[in-house]
Amino acid sequence: MSAFRNVKGQDAVKAFVKAGGIVRSGKGDHVNIKMPNAQIITIPVPKDIKIGLLKAAIKKAGLTEDEFSNLL
């Protein structure tokens, strides 16, 4: 899934918000997003997200990888 390479943190946050998430404050350069399924996802904003972290966040949010890639 090379579609998840070089995904910026800010782009991932925007995609999770489109999926119904609510941005909460985090520590340092991290942002917490509360998803509709009551899960909280933490994303580092100023840099690219590693593929493993992004896939884990997508799964925790209750989305499929295809749904997330359509939101990007």
DRENKE-65899 format. One record per residue (C-alpha): residue number from 0; x, y, z. Coordinates in pm, whole numbers, padded with zeros to 5 digits. Each point is the difference from the previous one (the first is absolute). Layout:
<pts>
{k:NUM; px:X; py:Y; pz:Z} .
...
</pts>
This chain:
<pts>
{k:0; px:00000; py:00000; pz:00000} .
{k:1; px:00226; py:00277; pz:-00124} .
{k:2; px:-00301; py:00234; pz:00029} .
{k:3; px:00091; py:00043; pz:00368} .
{k:4; px:00360; py:00101; pz:-00060} .
{k:5; px:00086; py:00364; pz:00070} .
{k:6; px:-00337; py:00082; pz:00160} .
{k:7; px:00041; py:00321; pz:00198} .
{k:8; px:-00138; py:00016; pz:00352} .
{k:9; px:-00220; py:00299; pz:-00084} .
{k:10; px:-00151; py:-00185; pz:-00297} .
{k:11; px:-00078; py:-00301; pz:00218} .
{k:12; px:-00167; py:00223; pz:00260} .
{k:13; px:-00217; py:00159; pz:-00271} .
{k:14; px:-00101; py:-00345; pz:-00128} .
{k:15; px:-00097; py:-00122; pz:00348} .
{k:16; px:-00204; py:00319; pz:00054} .
{k:17; px:-00182; py:-00063; pz:-00330} .
{k:18; px:-00082; py:-00346; pz:00138} .
{k:19; px:-00173; py:00163; pz:00299} .
{k:20; px:00286; py:00049; pz:00245} .
{k:21; px:00031; py:00294; pz:00238} .
{k:22; px:00343; py:00157; pz:00053} .
{k:23; px:00116; py:00022; pz:00361} .
{k:24; px:00319; py:00151; pz:00132} .
{k:25; px:00298; py:-00227; pz:00042} .
{k:26; px:00347; py:00023; pz:00146} .
{k:27; px:00274; py:00174; pz:-00193} .
{k:28; px:-00036; py:-00045; pz:-00375} .
{k:29; px:-00264; py:-00274; pz:00030} .
{k:30; px:-00374; py:00036; pz:-00058} .
{k:31; px:-00266; py:-00222; pz:00154} .
{k:32; px:-00310; py:-00078; pz:-00206} .
{k:33; px:-00311; py:-00145; pz:00162} .
{k:34; px:-00178; py:-00221; pz:-00252} .
{k:35; px:-00375; py:-00077; pz:-00010} .
{k:36; px:00071; py:-00350; pz:00138} .
{k:37; px:00141; py:00171; pz:00316} .
{k:38; px:00359; py:-00096; pz:-00082} .
{k:39; px:00271; py:00265; pz:00036} .
{k:40; px:00273; py:00006; pz:-00265} .
{k:41; px:00328; py:00186; pz:00051} .
{k:42; px:00175; py:00134; pz:-00312} .
{k:43; px:00337; py:00184; pz:-00020} .
{k:44; px:-00075; py:00305; pz:-00214} .
{k:45; px:00317; py:00162; pz:-00138} .
{k:46; px:00153; py:-00302; pz:-00173} .
{k:47; px:-00080; py:-00301; pz:-00216} .
{k:48; px:-00178; py:-00282; pz:00178} .
{k:49; px:00156; py:-00344; pz:-00011} .
{k:50; px:-00211; py:-00260; pz:-00178} .
{k:51; px:-00044; py:-00226; pz:00304} .
{k:52; px:-00125; py:00284; pz:00219} .
{k:53; px:-00239; py:00120; pz:-00270} .
{k:54; px:-00144; py:-00348; pz:-00063} .
{k:55; px:-00048; py:-00052; pz:00375} .
{k:56; px:-00178; py:00336; pz:00028} .
{k:57; px:-00226; py:-00084; pz:-00295} .
{k:58; px:-00094; py:-00333; pz:00158} .
{k:59; px:-00059; py:00163; pz:00340} .
{k:60; px:-00225; py:00261; pz:-00164} .
{k:61; px:-00219; py:-00277; pz:-00141} .
{k:62; px:00080; py:00084; pz:-00362} .
{k:63; px:00129; py:-00216; pz:-00281} .
{k:64; px:00317; py:00099; pz:-00184} .
{k:65; px:-00205; py:00071; pz:-00314} .
{k:66; px:-00239; py:00228; pz:00191} .
{k:67; px:00294; py:00192; pz:00146} .
{k:68; px:00179; py:00035; pz:-00333} .
{k:69; px:-00321; py:00144; pz:-00151} .
{k:70; px:-00006; py:00260; pz:00279} .
{k:71; px:00357; py:00114; pz:-00065} .
</pts>
